[in-house]
Amino acid sequence: MKILGVETGEARRGRGEPSDLARLLERNAALRDAFADSPTASKRLAELQRWQSERLLRSHADLRANPRYRAAV
């Protein structure tokens, strides 16, 4: 699997098995696709994602305030 032009699976590891990151990204895409056919579910997912993002910004406000870590948050 390529992400932003970088191989994350077997070609990168050389072992014939996808990396943990590649497996997680594929699972995430599959779960996201499960909501695509339902406008109600898609809306609820967007609400959950917005809530989680806001919660993490509050939880990590100290890192966000630090110029060194701001881009990561």
Buried (B, 14 or more C-beta within 10 A) or exposed (E): BEEEEEEBBBEBEEEEEBBEEBBEBBEEEEEEEEBEEEEEEEEEBEEEEEEEEEEEEEEBEEBBEEEEEEEEB
